[in-house]
Amino acid sequence: MQTVRVNFPDDRGLLDVLARFGVRPDDVLGHGGEAWVYALDHARVLRVLHAGGTVDHVRRRSRLIDELTRSRVAFDLPEALDVGEINGRVFVVERRLAGRSVMAELRVADGSRRARLIEAHLEAAAALGDLHLDPRGYYGDLISDDPITVDTWRMYLRAKAAASLSGSVADFASIDPSPLADALPDAIGPAYVHLDAFTGNMLTDGQRITAVLDFGPTSVCGDRRLDPIAAVVYLTAPEITPTATPADADLAHSWLRGAGLDHWFAAAQRWLAAFWTFAIDDPLVLRWCRRVLLSRN
């Protein structure tokens, strides 16, 4: 997740890669927690990892996506065409996927088309649990550089929240992660969980979801129910989805009730806020974390 976008970064390594490919800084398509993404042409995009990104991480991500694409789903997943390194900066050339972000589409969609788009977004979040995942023998991180892998989902929820909170700013030092984790149900069985399936990471043609993006370090073997609940959490947070409206939030909660998941919303919101406290470079995400975890209201 990344709520801040900067079009002209002061980043020598990034600019070196762009220069080698003949890409201009204003060809930027997006900016996430892992990489900058630029248009190369109508068929390809260039992902430039942030400083410290490694080829090994890209390969782990590619292996995971190869595994997930054994499934038959209604949307596309990223596809790496080339991986390389220029002056120590890692890049990936990927197939360009059709559509524009759901977040952008919500700026213009209205009426029944808007309602259908929100439903399609939540249905796609729920369908992420259908993606093929080989048995792991654990619950936990799938491609993180420093993975947490444990025997039960609840153990993972506790450990992950604790790790995020301990590595964040001092505001969250008093938050106890155990009650946050214990308020969520244990997993109904291991499945793929994206954990970052917000409107900025889904593409749409205006009616259906055409692609899901950013299969990164947040990818987890866990409880598939968390992704659709998280999608509603993110949609209803103005810091994360500023293009959503109160009517969109009402529709999303109605969808959750129909799926039998709305009673977990408050608990999931608090655990997710604890999880995202690691995003100390994103002031809007941290503002949301503070509001959820520290507000007296």
C-alpha positions in Angstrom: 0.0 0.0 0.0 1.2 3.5 -0.8 -0.9 6.6 -0.3 1.8 9.1 -1.3 2.8 9.6 -4.9 5.8 11.7 -6.0 6.2 12.2 -9.7 9.8 13.4 -9.7 11.8 11.6 -7.1 15.3 12.7 -6.1 16.7 9.2 -6.5 19.9 8.8 -8.5 19.6 5.0 -8.8 16.1 5.2 -10.1 16.9 7.9 -12.6 19.9 5.8 -13.9 17.5 2.9 -14.7 15.0 5.2 -16.4 17.7 6.7 -18.5 19.0 3.3 -19.6 15.4 2.4 -20.8 14.7 5.9 -22.3 11.8 6.4 -19.8 10.9 9.9 -18.6 10.0 10.5 -14.9 6.5 11.7 -16.0 5.8 8.3 -17.5 5.1 7.1 -14.0 2.1 4.8 -13.5 2.3 4.3 -9.8 4.4 4.1 -6.7 4.0 1.3 -4.1 5.8 0.0 -1.1 8.2 -2.1 -3.2 8.8 -0.2 -6.4 8.1 2.6 -8.8 6.2 1.6 -12.0 6.6 3.3 -15.4 5.1 2.8 -18.8 7.6 1.3 -21.4 5.1 0.9 -24.2 1.6 -0.3 -24.8 2.6 -3.9 -23.9 5.1 -3.5 -21.1 5.8 -1.7 -17.8 9.1 -1.1 -15.9 9.1 -1.8 -12.2 12.2 -0.3 -10.4 12.6 -1.6 -6.9 13.4 0.8 -4.2 17.0 0.9 -2.9 17.8 -2.4 -1.2 15.5 -4.5 -3.3 17.2 -7.7 -4.5 17.0 -10.0 -7.5 16.4 -12.8 -5.0 13.2 -11.1 -3.8 12.0 -10.6 -7.4 12.6 -14.3 -8.1 10.7 -15.4 -5.0 7.8 -13.1 -6.0 7.9 -14.6 -9.6 7.8 -18.2 -8.2 4.8 -17.3 -6.0 2.9 -15.7 -8.9 3.7 -18.7 -11.1 2.2 -20.9 -8.4 -0.9 -18.8 -8.0 -1.5 -18.6 -11.8 -2.2 -22.4 -11.9 -5.7 -21.3 -10.8 -8.4 -20.3 -13.2 -9.6 -16.8 -12.1 -11.4 -14.0 -13.8 -8.6 -11.5 -13.5 -4.9 -11.3 -14.6 -1.9 -11.4 -12.4 1.5 -9.7 -13.0 3.9 -11.5 -15.4 7.7 -10.8 -15.3 9.3 -10.7 -18.8 12.9 -9.7 -17.7 14.8 -9.1 -14.5 18.1 -7.2 -14.3 20.2 -4.7 -12.3 21.7 -1.4 -13.3 24.3 0.2 -11.1 23.1 -1.9 -8.2 19.4 -1.0 -8.7 17.0 -4.0 -9.5 14.4 -3.6 -12.2 11.7 -5.9 -13.6 10.0 -5.6 -17.0 6.5 -6.9 -16.8 3.5 -7.4 -19.2 1.3 -4.3 -19.1 -2.1 -5.3 -17.7 -5.4 -3.9 -19.0 -7.4 -1.3 -17.1 -6.9 1.5 -14.7 -7.0 1.4 -10.9 -10.3 1.0 -9.1 -9.3 4.0 -7.0 -9.0 6.2 -10.1 -12.3 4.8 -11.6 -14.1 5.8 -8.4 -13.4 9.4 -9.2 -15.8 9.3 -12.2 -18.1 6.2 -11.8 -21.6 6.9 -10.6 -25.0 5.2 -10.2 -25.4 1.5 -10.8 -22.0 1.3 -12.5 -20.3 2.5 -9.4 -22.2 0.1 -7.2 -21.3 -2.8 -9.5 -17.7 -1.7 -9.5 -17.5 -1.8 -5.7 -19.1 -5.2 -5.6 -16.7 -6.5 -8.3 -13.8 -5.2 -6.2 -15.0 -7.1 -3.1 -15.7 -10.2 -5.1 -12.2 -10.1 -6.5 -10.8 -9.7 -3.0 -12.8 -12.8 -1.9 -11.6 -14.7 -4.9 -8.0 -14.3 -4.0 -8.5 -17.2 -1.6 -9.2 -19.4 -4.6 -5.7 -18.9 -6.0 -3.7 -22.1 -6.0 -1.2 -22.4 -3.1 0.9 -25.5 -2.6 0.8 -26.9 1.0 3.2 -25.1 3.2 3.0 -26.8 6.5 2.8 -23.5 8.3 0.9 -20.2 8.6 2.8 -17.1 7.8 4.8 -15.0 5.3 5.3 -16.4 1.9 8.0 -14.2 0.3 9.1 -11.8 3.1 12.8 -11.2 3.5 12.5 -12.1 7.2 9.5 -14.4 7.3 7.4 -15.3 10.3 6.2 -18.9 10.0 4.3 -20.6 12.8 1.9 -23.5 13.5 -1.4 -21.6 13.8 -3.0 -18.6 12.2 -3.6 -17.0 15.6 0.1 -17.3 16.5 0.9 -15.6 13.2 -1.6 -12.8 13.9 0.1 -12.1 17.3 3.6 -12.3 16.0 3.1 -10.2 13.0 1.3 -7.4 14.8 4.0 -7.5 17.5 6.7 -7.2 14.9 5.1 -4.2 13.1 4.3 -2.4 16.3 7.8 -2.9 17.8 9.4 -1.5 14.6 7.2 1.5 14.3 7.1 5.0 15.8 6.9 5.5 19.6 3.2 6.4 19.5 2.3 2.7 19.3 4.6 1.4 22.0 1.7 0.9 24.4 -0.4 -1.2 22.1 -0.7 -4.9 23.1 -0.9 -7.0 20.0 -2.3 -10.1 21.7 -5.9 -8.9 22.2 -6.0 -7.6 18.6 -5.0 -11.0 17.3 -7.3 -12.9 19.7 -10.3 -10.9 18.6 -10.1 -12.5 15.1 -11.2 -16.1 14.3 -8.7 -18.9 13.7 -8.3 -19.9 10.1 -10.8 -22.2 8.5 -7.8 -23.7 6.6 -4.7 -22.4 4.9 -5.1 -20.3 1.8 -3.5 -17.4 -0.1 -4.0 -14.0 1.5 -2.9 -10.8 -0.3 -3.4 -8.4 2.7 -3.0 -5.4 0.4 -6.0 -5.8 -1.9 -7.1 -2.2 -1.8 -8.5 -0.2 -4.7 -5.1 1.0 -5.8 -4.0 -2.5 -6.4 -6.9 -3.6 -8.6 -7.4 -2.7 -12.2 -10.8 -2.3 -13.9 -12.3 -1.7 -17.3 -15.1 0.2 -15.6 -17.2 -2.8 -14.9 -15.1 -5.8 -14.0 -11.8 -6.4 -12.3 -9.2 -7.0 -15.0 -6.1 -7.5 -12.8 -4.8 -7.6 -9.3 -1.4 -6.2 -8.6 1.4 -6.0 -6.0 1.8 -9.5 -4.8 4.6 -8.6 -2.4 5.9 -9.2 1.1 2.4 -8.9 2.6 1.5 -12.2 0.9 0.6 -14.7 3.5 -0.6 -18.3 4.0 -3.5 -17.7 6.2 -7.3 -17.2 6.5 -8.9 -16.4 3.2 -11.7 -14.4 4.9 -9.3 -11.6 5.8 -8.9 -10.3 2.3 -12.5 -9.3 1.6 -12.9 -7.8 5.1 -9.6 -5.9 4.6 -10.9 -4.6 1.3 -13.8 -3.1 3.1 -11.6 -1.7 5.8 -9.4 0.0 3.2 -12.4 1.3 1.2 -13.9 2.9 4.2 -10.7 4.7 5.3 -10.5 8.1 3.7 -6.7 8.2 4.3 -6.4 5.0 2.1 -9.2 5.4 -0.4 -10.0 9.2 -0.7 -12.2 8.6 -3.8 -14.7 6.5 -1.8 -17.9 8.0 -0.4 -20.1 7.2 2.6 -22.6 5.5 0.2 -19.8 3.3 -1.0 -19.0 2.4 2.6 -22.7 1.5 3.2 -22.7 -0.7 0.1 -19.5 -2.4 1.2 -20.8 -3.2 4.7 -24.0 -4.6 3.1 -21.8 -6.9 0.9 -19.9 -8.0 4.0 -23.2 -8.8 5.8 -24.4 -10.8 2.9 -21.1 -12.8 3.0 -21.5 -13.4 6.8 -18.3 -11.4 7.6 -19.4 -8.0 8.9 -19.2 -9.0 12.5 -15.4 -9.4 12.1 -15.0 -5.9 10.6 -14.0 -4.0 13.8 -11.5 -6.6 14.9 -10.0 -6.9 11.5 -9.7 -3.1 11.3 -7.7 -2.9 14.5 -5.4 -5.8 13.6 -4.8 -4.4 10.2 -4.0 -1.0 11.6 -1.4 -2.6 13.9 0.0 -4.6 11.0 0.4 -1.4 8.8 2.2 0.5 11.6 5.4 -0.7 9.9 4.7 1.8 7.0 6.6 4.6 8.8 7.4 6.3 5.4 3.7 6.8 4.6 2.2 9.6 6.7 -1.4 8.9 5.5 -1.3 5.3 6.5 0.2 6.1 9.8 -2.5 8.8 10.3 -5.1 6.0 9.8 -3.3 3.7 12.1 -3.3 6.3 14.8 -7.0 7.0 14.3 -7.9 3.4 14.6 -5.6 2.4 17.4 -5.2 5.5 19.5 -8.5 7.5 19.0 -10.7 7.9 22.1 -13.8 8.3 20.0 
